[in-house]
Amino acid sequence: MIQFSKNFLWGVAASAYQIEGAWNADGKGPSIWDTFVRQPDRVLNSHTGDVACDHYHHMEADVALMAELGLPWYSFTISWPRVQPRGRGALNPKGLDFYDRLVDTLLAHGIRPKATLYHWDLPQALQDEGGWPERSLTDRFAEYARVVFDKLADRIHLWATFNEPWVAAFLGYGHGIHAPGICNAQAAYQAAHHMLLAHAKAVQIFREGDYDGEIGLILNLNHVQPASNRPEDLAATERVYAETHSIFLDPLIHGCYPEAFYNWLGPHAPRRAAGDLTQIHGTVDYLGINYYNTDTVAYDISGGWLKARLTPYVAPGWGFTTMGWGINPYGLRARLRDLQTRYNNPKLYITENGCALPDQPDENGFVADYERIAFLRAHLCQMHAAIEEGANVQGYFVWSIFDNLEWERGYSQRFGLVRVNFDTLARIPKQSAYWYRQVIQHNRLEC
């Protein structure tokens, strides 16, 4: 039996585009995802987020369900184009009111809100001006952040600026898999730099405004390990680590970019102005860590600009999720130990952890997802072991509260603790939801 500290945070997470629906309701402007899903062959089965879970119209009932499930914290994201339809200038009062009501409803049910300003749904009007590779967008983001802080920071005391900027930059601008669907290596690295700078500007506003609470940044830090001890495999692993970890963590924690990798990039390296890294350095009160899987890395001359081939790693006794990701609970512990040794053991929250599974419902729509319970239990046990070894982990959020739109994979993947019937929009908690309620209630579990 392992016990967690009495102040440990337990919660669930979701993101605006994946659950809200109401894509053009009440004055909301189009996002890059609203545009992307309407292009042919971009999303599996041409699925869209137009309706999704329709959380926008079911918010009160959804929060009541969270309360029934005993959830102390809910981590949600704010849709920039719902608040500011063109990403600049005029605000949308009905959009702001939705999040105002959401926060009040959460608090009325005894649930603490945690909010993220950006989870990939850039206003399309700003993409039309060039998107994240354009430096001017950092100021637009800061203006948006100020609006949201002024409206909600009296009741929200745990904030994040960006969720997974690597995904937004590299899948969106580098590989074309996500919106806006651009394939340009230099644009991807420039977008990543500008997201860091936009984060820093938003944090400056938060701190100068003397808002009560903490603000940080959420990174997807999947574990990477070399295929062998050959120098070329070790070097390839370090390049993958640099792109997914160091280009964000080094500026935030150490105030610099990883020099060897920056030189490797050559013409793809991001342009930066004097003072950018000074502005970015030290701008996190905490780091959010999203962990799902582990990859083995080998040198490959045909492996893109990193010259690396990534192969999913499966720990003994485990298998794959329906995303094709190998399950390796120890990888979470390894990431946390790495942050201790390389990055001065920062304050951490596990802001996403979960798995997509086949989830076969019975005749009543109930899912006895014992495989998900095993996944979550094993990761919590490894996280606790890392805490015992000194990792500064203060909370844990399951991804996700609901089955939802899994971006380019449409509705083919189910991550939720609650099953959503996308025909009727009925919500049915799975076995894992009741198991997680017990973990939270007792603040402990068997390993």
N, C-alpha and C positions, 0 to 999 in steps of 0.2 A: 504493500500500500504506500503510495506517495501522497504527501500533503503539500498544498500550495500556501503561500503566505496569505494572511487575512486580507491584505489590500490588493491581491492579484485581480486583474481585470479580465472578465469573461464576456465574450460577445459574439456577434455574427456580422457579416458584411454583405453589401450589395452595391451595385453601381447604377447610376441614373439611366443610361441608355439601355441597359440590359433588362430593366424591370419596369420602368415608368410607363412606356407607351405614350399615348396622347402626343404624338410627335409634332403635330401642328395645332394643338389646342390652346386656346386662351392666350394667343399672342406669341407663342414660342416660335423662334426662328429656326431655320434648318441648320443642322450640324453636318460636319463632313461625313458622318455615318449615315445620316438621312440621304445624302447624295450617293455615297458608295454603294449602299444596298440596292439602289435602283439601277446600277450599271450591270450589264449582263456578265454572268459567270464570275462574279466577285464573291458571292455568299452561297453556301450550300443550299440547294433547293429554292434559291431566290427568296429566302426568308428575310424579313425585315423586323425592325424594332418598333414598327408603327403602333402595335398593340402591346407586344411583349406580355408581361404579367398584368398590365393595366393598373399598376400600383398607383398611378396618378389619381385614378377614380376609386381605388379600393384602399386608400392609405389608412383610414381609421380602423377598418376591419383587420388590415395587416398588422397594425401596431397592437391591436387587442390580442391577436394570435401570438405575437412575440411575447406579450406579457403572460399569456397562458403557458407558454413554454419556458417561463422563468428566466428570460434573457435580460441581464443587467445592462448591457451596452449594445447599441446598434450603430454600426459604421456605415454611413451612406455617402453618396457623392452628389454634388450639385451640378446641374446641367447649366453650363454657361449660356447657351442660346435660349434657355428658358428664362433666365434672369435678364439677359442683355441680348436681344435677338440678333443684333449685328456685331456683337463683340465690342462695341464702342457706343458712346452716346446714350440714347434713350433707353431707359429701363422698362421692364415689363412688370407692372405691379402685381398682376395675377400670378406670374411665375415666382416672384419673391414671396408672395403670400402663401404659396403652396409649401415652401420650406419653412416659413414661419409657423404655419399650422402643424407641419410634421414635427417640428421641435417641441411645440407646446403639447401635442398629443403624446409624444414619447415621454416627456416629463410627467404628464398627468397619469401615465401608467407605470411610473417608477423606473423608466428606462433612460439611461444616460446617452445623449447623442455624441457621436464622433463624426466630424464632417471632413470630406476631401473636396478641394476646389476643382480638380481637373482629373477626369478619367476618360480621356481620349476623344470627347465629343466637342471639338473645336467649332465655333460658329463658322458656317460656310463662307460668310462674307469676309472673314479674316483669312481663310485659305485662298480666297480669290485675290487677296493682296500678297500672297506668297507663303502664308502659313508660318510654321515654326522656324524655317530657315531664315526668316526676316527678323532682324534685331528689334524693329519697332514693336513687334508682338509682345516683347517683354514688358513694355509700358502699358499696353492694353490689358495684359493679365493683372498687373499691379492695380490698375484702376478698378477692374472687376473685383479683385480681392477686397479692396477697401469697401466697396458697396456691400459685399456679403458680410464682412466683419461688422460694419456699422449696424446691420440688420440683425445679426444672429449671435455675435460674440458675447452678448450679455448672458446667454444661456448655454452656449457650446464652449467647452473649455479644453477640448482636445481636437486639434486641427492637423490636417495634412495639406500641403499645396498640390503635389502631383502624386498620382498612383502610377507606378511603373513607367517612368519616362523612357526606359530602354525600349519597351514595346512600342510606345507612341512614336519614337524616333526611328527605330530600325525596322520594325514591321510596317510602319506607315510610310516612311520616306526612303528607306534603304532597300527593302525587299518587295514592297508593293502588295503585301498580303493583307494589310489593314488599311483603313482610310488614312490619307487620301489616295493611296494606291500608287505612290511614286517609287521608282527604282533608281536611286542616285546616292552613292556612298557618301559623297561630300555633304549632300543635303541632310543625310541622316546624322552625321557627326555635328553639323552646324545646328540642327534642331535640338540635339541633346545638350549642347552648350547653352543654347538660348533658354531651354527649359530650366537648367540650373540657375541661370541669371534671373529668369522670371520668378523662380522660387525665392531667390535671395531678395528681390525687390518686394515681394509680398511679405516676407518675414520682416523686413525693415519696417513696413507699414504696420504690421502687427505689433512689433515691439515699441515703435514710436507712439502708437495709439494707446499703449498701456492697457491693452485688452488682457483680461484675466485668463490664464491658461497656458498650454504648451502648443508648439507648432513644429512640425517635422516634415519629412519626405518619405515616401514609400517606394522601396526598390524590390524588384524580383531578383532574388539571389539564389538561383538554383545551384546545386553543388556540381562542380566539374572536377574530374580526376583524370590523370594521364593514362593512356592505354598501356604504356610501358615506361621504363626508365631511360629509354633512348633520348638523347638530347633533343632531337627534333620533335618528339612527342611532348616533352616537357615544355619546350618553347611554344608549341602550338597551344598547349593548355594555358600557359601564361598569357598568350594573346587573347584567348577567349575570355579568361578571367578579367583581363584589362578592359575589354569592351563591355562586359556585362556588370562588372563590379567597380574596377578602379577609376574609370573615367567619371564616375559619379562620386564615389567615396573619397578618392584622393583630394579633389577640390574642396569637398565639404569638410573633411576632417584634417587634412594636411595643408590645404591651400595651394595645391599644385596639381598638374596633370602628370600621369606616369610618363616620364620623359622618353623611355625607350619605345613605348608604344606610340606616343605622339610622333616620334621620328619615323617609325614604321609606316604610319599613315601617309606621310608625304603630302601629296596634293589633296588628299581627303581630309586632312586635319582641319578642325574648325578654326575659323578666324575669330580672334578675341581682341578686345580693346584693353589698353592699360587699365589696371584696376579691377578687371572682372573677377579674377581669382581672389583678390583681397575681399571683394564684396561677397563672394560665395562662401568663403571660409567661415566656419563657425556658425552657420545659420540653421542648425537643427537642435532643437531641445531633445528630440528623440529620433530614432530611425524606425520606420516600419519595414518589416521584412516579410515578403511573400515567398513561401517555399512550397514547391510541388514535387520536384523530381531531380534526378541526377543524370548527368551525361558523362560518358567516357570520351576523351578527346585524343585523336591521333593526327599526326601531320599528314596532309594530303595536298599534293601539288595542284589538284583541281578543286580545292576546297575554298573557293571564293577569295575575298581579299585577306582573310585571316589564314588561309592555307591550312584549314583544319577540317576534320570530319568528326561530327558528333554522333555518338551511338547511345541510345537509351540504356541506362544501367539498371538492372533488376537485382535487388538484394536477395540472398538465399531465402527461400520460403515465400517469396512474394511474386507478383506478376505485374501485368500492365493494367493501367486504367483504359477506359474507352477513348481517351485522348491519344493513346499510344505512348504514354509516359510510363517509364519504369518506376516502380515503387521502391524507395530506399529511405526508410525513416531515419537511419543514422545520418543521412545527408543533412538533415536539419541541424543536428548536433554539431556536425563538422562546420557548417556555415557560422553558427554562433561562436564556436571556438575560434574560428578564423577572425571574426570581428573583434574578439578579445585581443588577439595577438597582433593583428595588423592595424587596427583602428581604435585602440585605446579604450576598448570595452564600453561603447556608448550605451546610453539608455535605449532599450529596445521594446517594441511590441511586435508579436507575430500578427500581422495584419491580414494575412490570408493563408489558409492551409485547408486543403480539402481534396476531393477526388470525384471524377465523373465515372459512373458505373452504369451497367445496363438497367438496373432498377425496375424489375418486373413487378407490376402491381397485381394484387389479388383481385377477386371479383368485386371488392368494395373500394378498389383504388389504393389500398394500403401497401406500402413497400417495407418489407422486412429486410433492411439493408445492413445485415451484419458485417458484410465486407467493409462498408464505410466505417462502421464502428471500430473494426479492427484497425483500419488505416488511421483513424483519428487517435485511438488509444496509443498505438505504437509511436506516433509522432509526439504526442503529449509526454510520453515516457522519456523519449530522447530529449525533448526540450527541458524536462525537469532535470535530467542528468546533466545537461549543460548548465543549468542554473546552479546545481550543486557544485559544479566546477568553476563557478564564478561569473557566468554570463549574466548580464544585467537585463534580464527579460522581465517585464512588468505586466504583461497581458497577452491574451490570445484570442483571435477572432477566426471563426470558421467561415470559409467560403463554400457555400453561400447559404443565406437563409432560404432562398427560393431557387428551384429550377428556373433557368432564364435563357435569354439569347446568348449563345457562346460565340459572339462575334462572327468571324468568317465561316464558322461551322454551324451557324443557324441554331435550330432547336434540337440538334442531334445529340447534344451532350447534357447530362443531368448531374449537376453538382449539389443540388439543394438538400437541406435538411427537411424541407417541405416540398412535396410533389405538387407541381402545377399541371393541371389538365389544360392544355393550350386551346382546346375546343370550347370548354365550358368556363375556364378560368377558376375552377374549383381548387382550393388549397387543402391538401391532406398531409399532415405531419407524418414523416417516416419514423421507423424505429429509432434511427440515429438521433432524431430530435428529442425523443423521450430519454434516451441514454445521456445525451448532452445535458439535459435539464438536471439529471441526477448528479452528474459530475459537478456542475455549478453549485447545486444545492449543498453538496457535502464538501466541496472544494478539495476533493481528492479522488483518486481512482486506483484500481489494481493494475500493476504492470506485470 
